[in-house]
Amino acid sequence: MAERLDVHPLDQATALTRAADGLWDGATSDRYWNFAGPFGGYLAALTLNAVLKDERRLGPPVAQTVNYCGALAKGAFRIATTLERGGKATQHWTVRLTQGDAVVTTASIVCANRRETFAQAVTERPAVPAPESLTRFVAAERFAWIGAYDFRFVEGGPVLDGQPRQGEGLGPSRTVLWMRDAPERPLDHLALASLADCFILRLLQMRGKLVPMSTVSMTTYFHATDAELAAQGTAHLLGVADSKRFAGNFHDQVMDLWGRDGRLIATGIQTVWYKE
């Protein structure tokens, strides 16, 4: 897919063409490629975009669960959206991304008609240096998708030197970093869906060793209102990721995304499979 200078790469990569009611066609982008396929945040953005483009959508998304069934190969794909049930307050959607006869990704998305209600923040954003005082992280070319983002690590930066760590030499499970699209792009739900998966998997973070691993399921909760997303503009988000347990081929990964004004923008959790 050739890039257009007047359209942000994320919007180009997630562009969908309506094939019929509830059916959308698209094609992959090399910009968001990982090892065997696109990174999970790109697939999350694709499935969400199909619902965002549907004329039956009630309001903004408040929750998204994405299940990664298999790798997406380079080329064309199709997305099917089904409105399972809707009312005055919420809508429940299911989404299937297929390539040929194979199901690659499924998703469950809840949209809502959000109104002014009681509001209270019960946690505060960590106090950290401003992103302007930190250096942008540059990864090896094989991690193509990392180049699509501006990452500035506060703590727990990746050590991808190929030297495995174990025992007392394990790296930290917690990472704190500033992040945004590169080039800059105003924040919206499409970008937020991809940014929610922009943390290097905790297993690699701790062990410093590349073994077969993949996110199996990821849930993101969108807390910010449309007005709060608009106010964020192109500024960096502060991301915090951590894990609680690694065992029996799987580990969890939790994350928070904070705005520059200290508001909690999104939270999430995922489960990750690993071979050894």
C-alpha positions as a printed Julia matrix, in Angstrom:
276×3 Matrix{Float64}:
   0.0     0.0    0.0
   1.6     3.28  -1.15
   1.58    6.03   1.49
  -0.15    9.36   0.84
   1.47   12.44   2.32
  -1.92   14.04   3.09
  -3.24   11.06   5.12
  -1.68    9.79   8.33
  -0.11    6.31   8.02
  -2.47    4.89  10.66
  -5.52    6.06   8.71
  -4.09    4.63   5.5
  -3.23    1.31   7.15
  -6.7     0.92   8.69
  -8.68    2.15   5.67
 -11.71   -0.03   4.94
 -14.02   -0.21   1.93
 -17.66   -1.14   2.41
 -18.44   -4.38   0.55
 -22.01   -4.8    1.84
 -23.99   -4.13   5.02
 -21.72   -5.21   7.86
 -18.86   -6.25   5.54
 -15.63   -4.33   5.05
 -12.56   -5.01   2.91
  -9.01   -3.88   3.6
  -5.34   -4.67   3.01
  -2.35   -4.98   5.35
   0.37   -2.37   5.85
   4.09   -3.12   6.24
   4.43   -0.14   8.59
   2.8    -2.01  11.48
   4.51   -5.35  10.86
   6.0    -7.45  13.65
   7.47  -10.93  13.16
   4.88  -13.25  11.6
   2.27  -10.56  11.01
   1.08   -7.12  12.13
   1.38   -6.25  15.81
  -1.76   -6.69  17.88
  -2.59   -3.01  18.27
  -2.98   -2.7   14.5
  -5.51   -5.54  14.45
  -7.35   -3.96  17.38
  -7.58   -0.69  15.45
  -8.83   -2.5   12.34
 -11.65   -4.3   14.13
 -12.65   -1.14  15.98
 -12.63    0.92  12.79
 -15.19   -1.4   11.2
 -17.59   -0.6   14.04
 -16.7     3.11  14.06
 -17.63    3.28  10.36
 -20.96    1.47  10.8
 -23.94    3.85  10.5
 -25.82    1.9   13.19
 -23.27    2.75  15.88
 -24.84    4.48  18.88
 -21.85    6.31  20.33
 -18.17    5.95  21.25
 -16.64    2.62  22.3
 -16.23    1.98  26.02
 -14.74   -1.55  25.9
 -13.02   -3.77  23.34
 -11.87   -7.38  23.65
  -9.74   -8.75  20.82
  -8.91  -12.45  20.44
  -5.95  -13.27  18.22
  -6.69  -16.6   16.53
  -3.83  -16.67  14.01
  -1.34  -14.58  12.07
  -2.58  -12.19   9.39
  -0.64  -12.67   6.16
   0.26   -9.79   3.87
  -2.57   -8.94   1.52
  -6.33   -8.5    1.49
  -8.73   -9.37   4.29
 -12.42   -8.95   5.15
 -14.09   -7.78   8.36
 -17.68   -8.67   9.3
 -19.54   -6.69  11.99
 -22.69   -7.86  13.75
 -24.8    -5.72  16.07
 -25.84   -8.39  18.57
 -28.07   -6.17  20.66
 -28.55   -2.5   21.31
 -30.64   -0.15  23.41
 -30.74    3.47  24.47
 -27.6     3.18  26.61
 -25.33    0.5   25.1
 -24.68   -1.58  22.0
 -22.92   -4.94  21.81
 -21.0    -5.78  18.64
 -19.11   -8.85  17.48
 -16.43   -8.59  14.8
 -14.66  -11.26  12.71
 -11.57  -10.57  10.64
 -10.98  -13.28   8.04
  -8.48  -13.98   5.3
  -9.77  -16.5    2.82
 -11.56  -19.17   4.84
  -9.45  -18.62   7.96
 -10.58  -16.62  11.0
  -7.65  -14.42  12.04
  -9.16  -12.22  14.75
 -12.44  -11.92  16.61
 -13.54   -8.99  18.75
 -16.3    -7.91  21.09
 -16.95   -4.17  21.26
 -19.32   -2.24  23.5
 -20.42    1.24  22.44
 -22.45    3.6   24.59
 -24.46    6.78  24.72
 -22.34    8.58  27.32
 -23.91   11.37  29.39
 -22.89   13.71  32.21
 -22.98   11.74  35.48
 -21.18   11.45  38.8
 -17.42   11.48  38.18
 -14.5    10.84  40.49
 -10.84    9.87  39.95
  -9.54    7.44  42.58
  -5.97    7.12  41.37
  -3.32    9.59  40.22
  -0.87    9.59  37.35
   2.7     8.78  38.34
   5.02   11.77  38.68
   7.63   11.46  35.91
   9.91   13.68  33.82
   8.34   15.43  30.82
   8.7    13.63  27.47
  10.68   16.55  26.06
  13.46   15.75  28.53
  13.78   12.14  27.33
  15.28   10.58  24.21
  13.14    8.81  21.65
  13.71    5.05  21.55
  15.0     3.63  18.27
  14.64   -0.12  17.64
  16.2    -2.46  15.12
  14.65   -2.48  11.65
  13.14   -5.92  12.21
  10.73   -4.3   14.7
   9.04   -2.24  11.97
   5.94   -1.34  14.01
   8.0     0.38  16.73
   9.06    2.97  14.15
   5.4     3.96  13.79
   5.46    5.38  17.34
   7.41    7.86  19.42
   8.45    6.02  22.61
  10.33    7.75  25.44
  11.11    5.45  28.35
  11.04    6.67  31.95
  11.81    3.28  33.51
  11.93   -0.34  32.42
  13.22    0.32  28.92
  13.75   -2.74  26.7
  17.14   -4.47  26.64
  17.14   -6.41  23.38
  20.77   -7.52  23.4
  20.08  -11.22  22.93
  21.58  -12.06  26.32
  19.04  -14.14  28.29
  18.48  -13.23  31.94
  17.25  -15.46  34.75
  16.97  -15.68  38.52
  18.12  -12.54  40.29
  19.26  -11.16  36.94
  15.72  -10.87  35.54
  14.73   -7.45  34.3
  11.84   -5.47  35.82
   8.27   -6.38  34.92
   7.16   -2.74  35.13
   7.62   -0.22  32.34
   6.76    3.48  32.3
   7.03    5.47  29.07
   5.62    8.35  27.09
   4.11    7.39  23.73
   2.31    8.79  20.71
   1.93    8.15  16.99
   4.81    9.05  14.67
   4.27   11.25  12.82
   2.05   13.06  15.32
  -1.68   12.42  15.07
  -4.56   13.81  17.15
  -5.72   11.19  19.64
  -9.0     9.4   18.98
 -10.41    5.94  19.7
  -8.76    4.46  16.6
  -5.3     5.53  17.74
  -6.06    4.62  21.34
  -6.95    1.04  20.35
  -3.49    0.58  18.82
  -1.58    2.46  21.54
  -3.12    0.15  24.16
  -0.97   -2.67  22.78
   2.24   -0.66  22.34
   4.04   -2.26  25.28
   6.75   -4.83  24.6
   5.59   -8.13  26.08
   6.59   -8.5   29.72
   8.27  -11.87  29.14
  10.73  -10.33  26.69
  11.15   -7.35  29.0
  12.15   -9.57  31.93
  14.12  -12.35  30.23
  15.7   -10.42  27.36
  15.31  -13.5   25.18
  13.26  -13.92  22.03
  11.17  -17.07  22.27
   7.87  -17.84  20.48
   5.27  -15.63  22.2
   2.04  -13.91  21.26
  -0.87  -12.06  22.81
  -3.91  -14.34  22.8
  -6.57  -11.99  24.13
  -6.58   -8.27  24.97
  -9.22   -6.08  26.57
  -9.12   -2.29  26.58
 -11.44    0.0   28.55
 -11.85    3.5   27.11
 -12.45    5.93  29.97
 -11.94    9.29  28.26
 -14.83   11.2   26.75
 -14.68   12.54  23.2
 -13.96   16.02  24.6
 -11.08   14.71  26.69
  -9.56   12.92  23.7
  -9.83   16.1   21.64
  -8.15   18.08  24.42
  -5.22   15.62  24.41
  -4.47   16.53  20.8
  -1.11   15.21  19.61
   0.57   15.24  23.04
   2.24   12.12  24.43
   0.32    9.67  26.59
   2.0     8.2   29.66
   1.85    4.4   29.61
   2.41    2.07  32.55
   2.57   -1.72  32.06
   3.2    -4.56  34.48
   2.55   -8.27  35.07
   1.56  -10.34  38.09
   2.38  -13.95  37.19
   4.15  -16.11  34.59
   3.23  -19.83  34.62
   2.22  -22.73  32.38
   2.85  -21.01  29.03
   0.88  -17.85  29.86
   1.36  -14.52  31.61
  -0.86  -11.53  32.22
  -0.09   -7.94  31.27
  -1.94   -4.91  32.65
  -1.66   -1.34  31.45
  -2.77    2.24  32.14
  -2.71    5.15  29.69
  -2.68    8.68  31.12
  -3.15   12.04  29.41
  -0.78   14.97  29.75
  -3.35   16.67  32.03
  -3.28   13.72  34.46
  -6.58   12.14  33.4
  -6.78    8.38  33.1
  -7.52    7.77  29.42
  -7.67    3.97  29.19
  -6.86    0.78  31.1
  -6.49   -2.79  29.92
  -5.34   -6.34  30.44
  -4.14   -9.11  28.15
  -3.04  -12.71  28.36
   0.1   -13.78  26.52
   1.14  -17.26  25.38
   4.81  -18.22  25.37
   6.52  -21.48  24.45
   9.21  -21.86  27.13
